[in-house]
Amino acid sequence: MTYNADMFKKYGIKKVPTTMEELKQVSETIYKKSNHKVVGAGFDSLSNYYTLGLKNEGVNFSDKINFNGAASKKVINYYADGIKKGYFRVAGSEHYLSGPFANEKVAMFIGTSAGEGFVKQGVGNKFTYDVAPRPGKYTMQQGTDIYMFNHATADQKAAAFKYIKFLVSKSSQLKWANATGYIPVNESVVTSSEYKNNKSTKLPAKLEDSMKHLYSVPVSKNSNAAYQQLNSIMQNILSAAQKGQNVNSQINVGKQKFDAAWKQ
């Protein structure tokens, strides 16, 4: 989570949100105290928002999810209510919330670790920003993947293994993390002083606390298709909320699309 530290001081926010309930409260406070000029918060990835929302409710991502069930509706309505009342927003046509954040239109947003470079560039000297673990118990682990193919020759597999070993080594991961902003996959880098003391970005000093409960979309048949479908489903639901409409009909349409993605 990236937040505007100067704005927190301005509106009397003394504690960075660590739970979803606190995120809602702080967002409402900022929205009201700014006379509705500053939206409290938003999430860059709606697929991640939904997946982690359910995980924090104790529900794993699988074809057993009942999209219009109680747990699912709780997660959806949390965001939809905030959209209706004005204290939450989505990235929309701007794709990422780093832009509106830099322009002081939103006080906080939840996005990828690799986005800090864009935040730093956009904010410049306008205000002081900071980062914190995503509110809630779980956070998403995802990004660049490396595969070794089963049908490769023995020599190709040996070379691939050496390459993977090189890429995940401490020296490679330290260089990779500092250059890109992605989180290191090597734990000795995450806890190392060389990484934590990186002064060019704020993430390294805060990362260890964010990695206690990582979650990934499970590798199962059609799980990625269902996960990808969530973004447009959630957009349609939240768009209805923005217009002040009852979101239940869009949730029911979303259920059909979500279930179909699992069964294709």
C-alpha positions as CSV (number, residue, x, y, z in Angstrom):
1,M,0.0,0.0,0.0
2,T,1.3,3.5,-1.0
3,Y,0.0,6.5,1.0
4,N,0.3,10.2,1.1
5,A,2.1,10.9,4.5
6,D,1.5,14.7,4.3
7,M,-2.2,14.2,3.7
8,F,-2.4,11.8,6.7
9,K,-1.0,14.7,8.9
10,K,-3.2,17.3,7.3
11,Y,-6.4,15.3,8.1
12,G,-5.3,14.0,11.5
13,I,-4.7,10.3,10.5
14,K,-2.3,9.0,13.1
15,K,-2.2,5.3,12.2
16,V,-1.6,3.6,8.9
17,P,-4.5,1.2,8.2
18,T,-3.6,-2.5,8.9
19,T,-7.0,-4.0,8.5
20,M,-9.7,-3.6,5.8
21,E,-12.0,-2.0,8.4
22,E,-9.4,0.6,9.3
23,L,-8.8,1.3,5.5
24,K,-12.5,2.0,5.2
25,Q,-12.5,4.3,8.2
26,V,-9.5,6.3,7.1
27,S,-10.8,6.6,3.6
28,E,-14.1,7.9,4.8
29,T,-12.4,10.4,7.1
30,I,-10.1,11.8,4.3
31,Y,-13.0,12.0,1.9
32,K,-15.2,13.9,4.4
33,K,-12.4,16.2,5.7
34,S,-11.3,17.1,2.2
35,N,-14.9,18.2,1.3
36,H,-15.1,15.2,-1.1
37,K,-12.1,16.4,-3.1
38,V,-9.8,13.5,-2.2
39,V,-10.9,9.9,-2.6
40,G,-9.6,7.8,0.3
41,A,-8.3,4.6,-1.5
42,G,-8.5,2.2,-4.4
43,F,-7.1,-1.1,-5.6
44,D,-5.1,-1.3,-8.9
45,S,-6.0,-5.0,-9.5
46,L,-9.7,-5.9,-9.1
47,S,-8.9,-9.6,-9.6
48,N,-6.4,-9.5,-6.7
49,Y,-8.8,-7.5,-4.6
50,Y,-11.5,-10.2,-4.9
51,T,-9.1,-13.2,-4.6
52,L,-7.4,-11.8,-1.5
53,G,-10.7,-10.6,0.0
54,L,-12.1,-14.1,-0.1
55,K,-8.8,-15.6,1.2
56,N,-9.0,-13.2,4.2
57,E,-12.5,-14.6,4.7
58,G,-11.0,-18.1,4.8
59,V,-12.0,-19.0,1.3
60,N,-9.4,-20.4,-1.2
61,F,-9.6,-19.6,-4.9
62,S,-11.2,-22.6,-6.6
63,D,-14.2,-23.7,-8.7
64,K,-16.1,-24.2,-5.4
65,I,-16.5,-20.5,-4.9
66,N,-20.2,-19.4,-4.9
67,F,-19.9,-16.0,-6.5
68,N,-23.3,-14.8,-5.1
69,G,-22.8,-16.5,-1.7
70,A,-22.5,-14.6,1.6
71,A,-18.6,-14.5,1.7
72,S,-18.4,-13.3,-1.9
73,K,-21.0,-10.7,-1.5
74,K,-19.3,-9.4,1.6
75,V,-16.1,-8.8,-0.3
76,I,-17.9,-7.2,-3.3
77,N,-20.1,-5.0,-1.2
78,Y,-17.2,-3.7,0.8
79,Y,-15.8,-2.1,-2.3
80,A,-19.2,-1.3,-3.9
81,D,-20.4,0.6,-0.8
82,G,-17.2,2.7,-0.8
83,I,-17.7,3.5,-4.5
84,K,-21.3,4.5,-3.9
85,K,-20.4,6.8,-1.0
86,G,-17.4,8.2,-2.8
87,Y,-14.5,7.3,-0.5
88,F,-13.2,4.4,-2.8
89,R,-12.4,4.4,-6.5
90,V,-11.0,2.2,-9.2
91,A,-8.2,2.9,-11.6
92,G,-10.6,2.8,-14.6
93,S,-9.2,4.3,-17.9
94,E,-6.1,5.4,-16.1
95,H,-5.2,1.7,-15.6
96,Y,-3.1,2.4,-12.5
97,L,-3.8,4.6,-9.5
98,S,-0.2,5.9,-9.3
99,G,-1.3,8.8,-11.6
100,P,-4.3,10.0,-9.5
101,F,-2.2,9.4,-6.4
102,A,0.6,11.7,-7.7
103,N,-2.0,14.3,-8.5
104,E,-3.3,14.2,-5.0
105,K,-6.8,12.9,-6.1
106,V,-6.5,9.7,-4.0
107,A,-4.8,9.4,-0.6
108,M,-3.9,5.7,-0.7
109,F,-3.8,2.8,-3.2
110,I,-2.9,-0.9,-3.2
111,G,-0.8,-2.0,-6.2
112,T,2.3,-3.9,-7.3
113,S,5.7,-3.5,-5.5
114,A,7.2,-2.7,-8.9
115,G,5.0,0.5,-9.2
116,E,7.0,2.5,-6.7
117,G,9.3,3.8,-9.4
118,F,6.3,5.4,-11.2
119,V,5.1,6.8,-7.9
120,K,8.4,8.4,-7.1
121,Q,8.6,9.9,-10.6
122,G,5.1,11.2,-10.5
123,V,5.2,12.6,-6.9
124,G,8.6,14.3,-7.2
125,N,8.8,17.0,-4.6
126,K,5.1,17.7,-4.3
127,F,4.6,15.7,-1.1
128,T,6.0,12.9,1.0
129,Y,4.7,9.4,0.2
130,D,5.4,6.2,2.1
131,V,4.6,2.5,1.8
132,A,3.1,-0.1,4.1
133,P,1.9,-3.7,4.0
134,R,-1.4,-4.3,2.3
135,P,-4.2,-4.2,4.9
136,G,-5.5,-7.6,5.9
137,K,-3.7,-10.8,6.7
138,Y,-2.8,-12.1,3.2
139,T,-1.1,-10.4,0.3
140,M,-0.6,-11.6,-3.3
141,Q,2.6,-13.2,-4.6
142,Q,2.7,-13.0,-8.4
143,G,4.7,-11.7,-11.4
144,T,7.4,-12.9,-13.7
145,D,7.7,-16.7,-14.1
146,I,10.5,-18.9,-15.4
147,Y,9.6,-22.4,-16.8
148,M,11.7,-25.4,-17.6
149,F,9.9,-27.4,-20.3
150,N,9.3,-31.1,-19.9
151,H,10.0,-31.9,-23.5
152,A,13.4,-30.3,-23.5
153,T,16.6,-32.4,-24.0
154,A,18.7,-33.4,-21.0
155,D,21.3,-30.8,-22.0
156,Q,18.7,-28.1,-22.3
157,K,17.3,-29.0,-18.9
158,A,20.8,-28.9,-17.3
159,A,21.4,-25.5,-18.8
160,A,18.0,-24.3,-17.7
161,F,18.6,-25.5,-14.2
162,K,21.9,-23.7,-14.0
163,Y,20.3,-20.5,-15.3
164,I,17.5,-20.7,-12.8
165,K,20.1,-21.3,-10.0
166,F,22.0,-18.2,-11.2
167,L,18.8,-16.0,-11.3
168,V,17.6,-16.9,-7.8
169,S,21.1,-16.5,-6.2
170,K,21.5,-13.8,-3.6
171,S,23.7,-11.6,-5.8
172,S,21.3,-11.8,-8.8
173,Q,18.2,-11.2,-6.8
174,L,19.7,-8.2,-5.0
175,K,20.5,-6.7,-8.4
176,W,17.1,-7.6,-9.8
177,A,15.1,-6.3,-6.9
178,N,17.0,-3.0,-6.7
179,A,16.7,-2.4,-10.4
180,T,13.1,-3.3,-10.9
181,G,11.2,-2.9,-7.6
182,Y,9.9,-6.5,-7.7
183,I,10.2,-8.4,-4.5
184,P,13.2,-10.8,-4.2
185,V,12.5,-14.5,-4.3
186,N,15.6,-15.2,-2.2
187,E,14.8,-14.8,1.5
188,S,18.4,-14.0,2.4
189,V,18.0,-10.9,0.2
190,V,14.8,-9.7,1.8
191,T,16.4,-9.8,5.3
192,S,19.8,-8.5,4.2
193,S,21.1,-5.1,5.2
194,E,22.3,-4.5,1.6
195,Y,18.6,-4.6,0.5
196,K,16.9,-3.1,3.5
197,N,19.2,-0.1,3.5
198,N,18.4,0.8,-0.1
199,K,17.7,4.5,0.1
200,S,16.4,5.0,-3.4
201,T,13.0,3.3,-2.7
202,K,10.9,2.9,0.5
203,L,9.8,-0.7,-0.1
204,P,12.9,-2.6,0.9
205,A,12.8,-1.4,4.5
206,K,9.1,-2.4,4.9
207,L,9.0,-5.6,2.8
208,E,9.7,-8.3,5.4
209,D,6.4,-7.6,7.3
210,S,4.5,-7.9,4.1
211,M,5.7,-11.4,3.3
212,K,4.5,-13.3,6.4
213,H,1.3,-14.5,4.6
214,L,1.7,-14.7,0.9
215,Y,-0.9,-16.2,-1.4
216,S,-0.9,-17.2,-5.1
217,V,-3.7,-18.2,-7.4
218,P,-3.6,-22.0,-7.2
219,V,-2.4,-23.9,-10.3
220,S,-5.4,-25.9,-11.3
221,K,-7.5,-26.4,-14.5
222,N,-8.9,-23.0,-15.7
223,S,-7.9,-21.2,-12.5
224,N,-6.1,-18.6,-14.5
225,A,-9.0,-18.1,-16.9
226,A,-11.4,-17.6,-13.9
227,Y,-8.9,-15.2,-12.3
228,Q,-8.5,-13.1,-15.4
229,Q,-12.3,-12.9,-15.9
230,L,-12.7,-11.4,-12.4
231,N,-11.3,-8.0,-13.5
232,S,-14.1,-7.3,-16.0
233,I,-16.8,-8.8,-13.7
234,M,-15.7,-6.6,-10.8
235,Q,-15.5,-3.5,-13.2
236,N,-19.1,-4.1,-14.2
237,I,-20.3,-4.5,-10.6
238,L,-18.5,-1.4,-9.4
239,S,-19.6,0.6,-12.5
240,A,-23.2,-0.2,-11.4
241,A,-22.4,0.9,-7.9
242,Q,-21.0,4.2,-9.2
243,K,-24.3,4.9,-10.9
244,G,-26.1,4.3,-7.6
245,Q,-27.7,1.1,-8.9
246,N,-28.4,-2.1,-7.0
247,V,-25.4,-4.4,-7.7
248,N,-27.2,-7.7,-7.2
249,S,-28.2,-8.2,-10.8
250,Q,-24.5,-7.6,-11.9
251,I,-23.4,-10.0,-9.2
252,N,-25.7,-12.7,-10.7
253,V,-24.4,-11.9,-14.3
254,G,-20.9,-12.1,-12.8
255,K,-21.6,-15.5,-11.3
256,Q,-22.5,-16.9,-14.7
257,K,-19.3,-15.6,-16.3
258,F,-17.2,-16.8,-13.4
259,D,-18.7,-20.3,-13.4
260,A,-18.4,-20.5,-17.2
261,A,-14.7,-19.6,-17.0
262,W,-14.1,-22.6,-14.7
263,K,-16.0,-25.0,-16.9
264,Q,-14.7,-24.0,-20.3
